[in-house]
Amino acid sequence: MSERIRDLRDMVRSNPAVSIDDARFRSLAEVQSVFWRRKDELARKLESGAITPDEYRDGFNQALAESMTASKRILGRQDFRALFGEAGEHPDQLIDPDIFEDVHRPRPGLQPF
């Protein structure tokens, strides 16, 4: 079991308001795994210069929205809300474009370690 899946399992188990069986947990873990693979691939492309920061942000937002929609379908509204909260209802708002742009803006003359 990957560290991410263990963290997801622990998050589910530690929330007394969430009650899902093993089959639904496996489905949720698969949805999250697909999201993590997509996010990691986007990060690699951004790091290599294959995509722009805007393309990364758009791809991340799309992957997250799809993940949250699938998770809500698996969990049902009540368990979804208990697990992911308000942020899960609005994944498109999780990345603040101004902060993201500031972090990923090219910085001429800046030398990496």
N, C-alpha and C positions, 0 to 999 in steps of 0.2 A: 504494500500500500504506500503510495507516494505521500510525502509530507503534506502536500496540499489537500489530499483526500483525508488524511488524518485530521488536519485542521478543520476541514468541513465537518467531519464526523463529530469532532469535539464541540464545534459550534452548535450542531443540532442537538447533541446529547445534553449540553449544558443549559439549553433553553427549555424550561419547563412548559412553556406555552406551545412547543412544537412536538407533535407526535406523529412520526412517520415510520412505516414498516421498512424492512430491509429492501424490498423490491423498489419502493419509491426512493429510498436513499441511493440505491445503485443507479437509478435513472437520473436522479439529481447529480450524482457524482459524474456521470457520463456527460451531462450537459455542461457542467463546470469544467470538466477536462477539455472539452472541445473549445470552450472559451479561452482557457489558459493556453492551449496550443496556438490558437489564433493570435492572442495577445503577444505571446513570445515570438511568433513569426513576424508580426508587425514591428516589434522592438528590434529584431535582428535587421530587418529591412531599413528601419530608420537609422540604426547605428552605421550600416554600410553605405548609406546615402541613396539606396534604391528607391526610397519614397521620401516625400517631404514631411515635415512636422504636421502640416494640415492633413495630408493623406493618412498619417498615423492616427491623428485624433479622430478623423471621420471613420476609419476602419475600426478603431477601438470602440467608438460609440455604437457603431452598427453591431459589432460582435457582442457587446454588453447588452444592448437592447434585445437582441435575439436570445441571449442566454437568460435574461430576466423573464421574457415572455414564456420560454420553454419551462423555466423553473416554476413560474406561477401555475402553468398548466399541470405540472406534476404535483405540486404541493397543495394546490387550492389556495384561495385568497387568504384565509385566516392564517394558515401555517406560513405562507409566503411572507405575509406582512410581519408576523412574529419573528421570522428569521432575518429578513432583509430590511425591514422597516420602511420608512417613507422613501429612502433613497432608491430602493428597488423598484418603486413605482415610477420613478423618473430618472432612469439611467442616463438619459441624454444630458442631464444637468450635473453629473458627477465630475466632469472635467470642466473646470473654469477656463474658458478660452484665453482670457487675459493672463492668468498665471501660467498656463501651458505655453503660450507664446513667449512669455518672459523667460521661462526655463530653457526653451529650445531655440531661442533667437541666436543666430551666429554671433560670436564675440571675436572680432578680429584681434589678432595679437595674443589671444589667450592660449597658453601652452598646456597641454595635458600633462599629467604627472609622469 
